[in-house]
Amino acid sequence: MNKYKLTLLGLVFSSFIYVSTILLELDLFDQFITFLKSFDYLEIDELIFPFLIFCIFLFIDMRRNSKKVQLENAKLNIYKAMLCSSHHILNNFIYQMDIFKLTAEDTPGFDAKVLSFYEDIISNASYQIDSLSNLTTIDEFSIRTSVMSNQ
């Protein structure tokens, strides 16, 4: 309903004008022509068709830009949903790997260098997840650079 608010307003307004012209027996088109003839000395009548053509192209351009913005917003929403899901999956993986770490720490003779390497891997993955989550512009270059900046 909110999407077609202006269309409904235009319908109500045009219906009101139609009913008013019928009830009051007005001839709005003739009055409009008379109004334009009164400005004939200003040569405004030559500007009407170019102005209407300009308005049509302006409307088409605005509509196309509006669709482009809507498409970009849809892409952004999909990206955010996918990122949130990936974030959830990776956090679950990291928590499960913490169980592995606890088991490795309790295992006698387990190499401490491997545990240190494990800590670096987990912190790097967490950093990359956070950097992806905090992007301000969503494009291929910014996504790639945010992930590769810490490697």
C-alpha positions in Angstrom: 0.0 0.0 0.0 2.8 2.4 0.9 4.5 1.6 -2.3 1.6 3.1 -4.4 0.8 6.0 -2.1 1.4 8.7 -4.7 -0.4 6.7 -7.4 -3.5 6.5 -5.1 -3.2 10.2 -4.2 -3.1 11.0 -8.0 -6.1 8.8 -8.6 -8.1 10.6 -5.9 -7.0 14.0 -7.0 -7.8 13.3 -10.7 -11.1 11.8 -9.8 -12.0 14.9 -7.7 -11.1 17.1 -10.7 -13.2 15.0 -13.1 -16.2 15.0 -10.8 -15.8 18.8 -10.2 -15.7 19.5 -13.9 -18.8 17.4 -14.5 -20.8 18.9 -11.7 -19.7 22.5 -12.3 -19.9 22.0 -16.1 -16.4 23.4 -16.6 -14.4 23.0 -19.8 -10.9 22.8 -18.3 -9.2 22.2 -21.7 -10.6 25.3 -23.3 -9.6 27.3 -20.2 -6.1 25.9 -20.4 -5.9 26.9 -24.1 -7.2 30.4 -23.3 -4.6 30.6 -20.5 -1.8 29.7 -22.9 -3.1 32.2 -25.5 -2.9 34.9 -22.9 0.9 34.3 -22.7 1.3 34.1 -26.5 3.2 37.3 -26.5 5.9 35.8 -24.3 6.4 32.8 -26.7 5.9 30.3 -23.9 3.9 28.0 -26.1 7.0 27.1 -28.0 8.6 25.9 -24.8 5.9 23.5 -23.7 6.8 20.6 -26.0 10.5 20.7 -25.3 9.7 21.0 -21.6 7.4 18.0 -21.7 10.0 16.0 -23.6 12.6 17.0 -21.0 10.3 16.0 -18.2 9.7 12.6 -19.8 13.4 11.9 -20.1 14.0 13.2 -16.6 11.3 10.8 -15.3 12.8 7.8 -17.2 16.2 8.7 -15.8 15.0 9.0 -12.3 13.1 5.7 -12.5 16.2 3.9 -13.9 18.4 5.3 -11.1 15.8 4.3 -8.5 15.8 0.7 -9.9 19.6 0.7 -9.7 19.5 1.9 -6.1 17.0 -0.8 -5.3 19.1 -3.4 -6.9 22.2 -2.3 -5.0 20.2 -2.4 -1.7 19.0 -5.9 -2.5 22.6 -7.0 -3.2 23.7 -5.4 0.0 21.0 -7.2 2.0 22.0 -10.5 0.4 25.7 -9.8 1.2 24.9 -9.0 4.8 22.7 -12.1 5.2 25.4 -14.3 3.7 28.1 -12.7 5.8 26.1 -13.2 8.9 25.5 -16.9 8.1 29.2 -17.4 7.3 30.2 -15.6 10.5 28.0 -18.0 12.5 29.4 -21.1 10.8 33.0 -19.9 11.2 32.5 -19.0 14.9 31.0 -22.5 15.5 34.1 -24.0 13.8 36.4 -21.9 15.9 34.6 -22.9 19.1 34.8 -26.5 18.1 38.5 -26.1 17.4 38.9 -24.7 20.9 37.9 -28.2 22.1 40.7 -29.6 20.0 43.1 -27.1 21.6 42.1 -28.0 25.1 42.6 -31.7 24.3 46.0 -30.9 22.7 47.1 -29.0 25.8 46.1 -31.9 28.0 48.0 -34.4 25.8 51.5 -35.0 27.1 54.3 -34.4 24.5 52.1 -32.3 22.2 54.3 -29.8 20.4 53.9 -26.2 21.8 54.9 -24.7 18.4 51.8 -26.4 16.8 49.6 -24.8 19.5 51.2 -21.4 18.9 50.6 -21.9 15.2 47.0 -22.8 15.9 46.6 -19.6 17.9 47.9 -17.6 15.0 45.5 -19.3 12.6 42.5 -18.7 14.8 43.3 -15.0 15.4 43.9 -14.4 11.7 40.6 -16.0 10.8 38.8 -14.0 13.5 40.5 -10.8 12.2 39.4 -11.5 8.6 35.8 -12.2 9.7 35.7 -9.0 11.7 37.2 -7.0 8.8 34.6 -8.4 6.4 31.9 -7.5 8.9 33.0 -3.9 9.1 33.2 -3.0 5.4 31.8 0.4 4.6 31.7 -0.1 0.8 30.6 -3.4 -0.7 32.5 -4.1 -3.9 34.9 -6.8 -5.1 38.1 -4.8 -4.4 37.2 -3.8 -0.9 36.2 -7.4 0.0 39.4 -8.8 -1.4 41.6 -6.2 0.3 39.9 -6.6 3.6 40.6 -10.4 3.6 44.1 -10.2 2.2 45.4 -7.3 4.2 46.6 -9.5 7.1 48.2 -12.3 5.2 
